[in-house]
Amino acid sequence: MYKYYCECGGLILPDFDAYKVGDKVKFRVQKRENRYQSKIFVTQKQYTGEITKIDGDEITVKAHVRTYIFHRHEIMPLAAPSPIAYLLVGSCRCPITKGVGICAG
């Protein structure tokens, strides 16, 4: 978990190209239902699973008894912070601001 924290205070994104078959990952499944008076009820549930197949950017993940197919950027390593944490804390911007002073003038 600590390898995802930068000294600048931001969170470092995981390496999405480093996935291998057998890696443990986490992902969210979104479910939409029509409700009373044309309202749409949306729920999200987080699952954990194991990568069983990698075909380019399509990754097959087995969780319990179901098998899901995701794009490479839709899943996260099990030790990585959740996507909500990246929104709350922010991503590391060190490579972007390297060599740029505080006052641009």
C-alpha positions in Angstrom: 0.0 0.0 0.0 2.8 2.4 0.8 4.3 2.2 -2.6 1.3 4.1 -3.9 2.0 7.2 -1.8 4.3 9.9 -3.1 6.4 12.3 -1.0 4.5 15.2 -2.5 1.3 13.9 -0.8 -0.4 12.6 -3.9 -1.2 9.0 -4.9 0.8 7.2 -7.5 -1.2 5.4 -10.2 -0.6 1.6 -10.5 1.2 0.3 -13.6 -1.7 -1.0 -15.7 0.7 -2.7 -18.1 2.2 -4.9 -15.4 -0.7 -7.2 -14.9 0.0 -10.9 -15.1 -2.2 -14.0 -15.1 -2.8 -15.0 -11.4 -2.7 -11.4 -10.0 -5.3 -10.5 -7.5 -7.3 -7.4 -8.5 -10.4 -5.5 -7.4 -13.2 -4.0 -9.5 -16.6 -2.6 -9.3 -19.8 -3.8 -10.9 -22.6 -1.2 -11.5 -26.2 -2.3 -11.6 -29.1 -0.1 -12.9 -32.8 -0.8 -12.2 -35.9 1.1 -13.2 -38.0 2.1 -10.2 -41.2 3.8 -9.4 -42.1 6.9 -11.5 -39.3 6.5 -14.0 -36.6 6.8 -11.4 -33.4 4.8 -12.0 -31.8 3.1 -9.1 -28.0 2.6 -9.4 -25.9 0.4 -7.1 -22.1 -0.3 -7.2 -20.5 -3.3 -5.6 -16.8 -4.0 -5.2 -15.5 -7.5 -5.9 -12.1 -9.1 -5.8 -10.9 -11.7 -8.2 -8.0 -13.3 -10.0 -6.8 -12.6 -13.6 -7.2 -15.8 -15.7 -6.5 -14.5 -19.2 -4.9 -11.4 -20.8 -5.7 -10.6 -24.5 -4.2 -7.2 -25.4 -6.3 -4.7 -23.4 -9.0 -7.2 -22.5 -8.5 -8.9 -19.2 -10.6 -11.8 -18.0 -11.1 -11.9 -14.2 -12.7 -14.8 -12.2 -14.5 -13.8 -9.0 -16.2 -16.5 -7.0 -18.3 -18.3 -9.6 -18.6 -15.6 -12.3 -16.1 -14.5 -15.0 -15.9 -10.9 -16.0 -14.1 -9.3 -19.0 -12.7 -5.8 -18.4 -10.5 -3.2 -20.1 -7.1 -2.9 -18.6 -7.9 0.4 -16.8 -11.1 -0.7 -15.2 -9.5 -2.9 -12.6 -7.0 -2.1 -9.8 -4.4 -4.2 -8.0 -5.7 -5.5 -4.7 -3.1 -3.4 -2.7 -3.8 -0.1 -4.5 -6.1 2.6 -3.1 -9.6 2.7 -4.4 -10.5 5.0 -7.3 -12.4 7.3 -4.8 -9.2 7.8 -2.9 -7.5 9.2 -6.0 -10.4 11.6 -6.3 -10.2 12.7 -2.7 -6.4 12.9 -2.2 -5.4 13.5 -5.8 -2.8 11.9 -8.1 0.9 12.6 -7.9 1.9 15.5 -10.1 5.7 15.3 -9.6 6.6 14.3 -13.2 4.4 17.2 -14.5 5.7 19.9 -12.2 9.4 18.8 -12.2 11.6 21.8 -12.9 8.8 24.3 -12.6 9.1 26.9 -9.9 6.2 28.0 -7.6 6.0 31.4 -9.3 5.6 31.3 -13.0 6.4 34.7 -14.3 
